[in-house]
Amino acid sequence: MRATGTAIVVTALLAALSAQAANAADAKRAPFGKLPDGTAIEAVTLSGSNGVSARIMTLGATLQAFNAPDRSGRTADITLGYDDAASYVTAPNFWGQTIGR
């Protein structure tokens, strides 16, 4: 009987931990701008419960922002890049872009 009770407690703890892990991250999609020809550009923001987040644009799979906390817990964007999609077209520096075939 005692082994069954222990198994139930262990199962409940594992279920609780799994539920926390499932809620530890979030993904949000939002408009980010348009190309000169009118093509819409979106940004996908991936956020973790630890304060780290990444925003990736659909323009060249560009890492537009990467926010991470420092040792003191202050969060800052640590990428080079522009704040708007138009600047990536008018002044291309290839900051944060995924390069490949």
C-alpha positions in Angstrom: 0.0 0.0 0.0 2.9 2.4 0.9 4.5 1.8 -2.5 1.3 2.7 -4.3 1.0 5.9 -2.3 4.6 6.8 -3.2 4.0 6.1 -6.8 0.9 8.4 -6.8 2.9 11.2 -5.2 5.8 10.8 -7.7 3.3 10.8 -10.6 1.6 13.9 -9.3 5.0 15.7 -8.9 6.1 14.7 -12.4 2.7 16.0 -13.8 3.1 19.3 -12.0 6.7 19.7 -13.3 5.6 18.9 -16.8 2.8 21.4 -16.6 5.3 24.1 -15.5 7.7 23.2 -18.3 4.9 23.4 -20.9 4.1 27.0 -19.7 7.7 28.1 -19.5 7.8 29.6 -23.1 5.5 31.7 -25.3 5.4 32.5 -29.0 3.6 35.6 -30.4 3.3 36.7 -34.0 2.7 40.3 -35.0 3.0 42.6 -38.0 6.4 44.4 -38.2 6.1 46.4 -41.4 6.0 46.2 -45.2 8.4 46.0 -48.1 8.3 48.8 -50.7 6.2 46.4 -52.9 3.6 46.0 -50.1 4.7 42.6 -49.0 3.9 42.2 -45.3 6.7 41.5 -42.8 5.9 39.7 -39.6 7.9 39.3 -36.4 7.7 36.2 -34.2 8.7 36.8 -30.6 9.8 33.8 -28.5 9.8 34.4 -24.8 11.0 32.3 -21.9 10.0 32.4 -18.3 13.6 33.3 -17.4 13.4 36.7 -19.1 15.0 35.8 -22.3 13.2 36.7 -25.6 14.0 36.7 -29.3 12.2 38.5 -32.1 12.7 37.0 -35.5 11.4 38.8 -38.7 10.1 37.0 -41.7 12.5 39.1 -43.8 15.5 36.8 -44.2 14.8 35.1 -40.9 16.4 38.1 -39.3 17.1 38.1 -35.5 15.8 41.6 -34.9 16.0 41.6 -31.1 17.5 39.4 -28.4 16.7 40.5 -24.8 18.5 38.8 -21.9 18.9 39.7 -18.3 22.4 40.5 -16.9 23.7 39.4 -13.5 21.7 42.0 -11.8 18.5 41.0 -13.6 18.3 44.0 -15.8 17.0 43.0 -19.3 18.6 44.6 -22.4 18.6 44.0 -26.2 22.0 42.7 -27.1 21.7 42.7 -30.9 22.7 45.2 -33.6 19.8 46.1 -35.8 17.1 48.5 -36.7 13.8 49.2 -34.9 11.7 49.1 -38.1 11.5 46.8 -41.2 12.0 49.6 -43.7 15.5 50.3 -42.4 16.6 46.7 -43.2 15.7 47.4 -46.8 17.0 50.9 -47.2 20.3 50.4 -45.4 21.1 46.7 -45.5 23.9 45.7 -43.2 22.8 42.0 -42.9 22.7 42.3 -39.1 21.0 39.2 -37.6 20.1 37.6 -40.9 20.2 33.9 -41.4 22.5 33.1 -44.3 22.3 29.9 -46.2 20.9 28.2 -49.3 
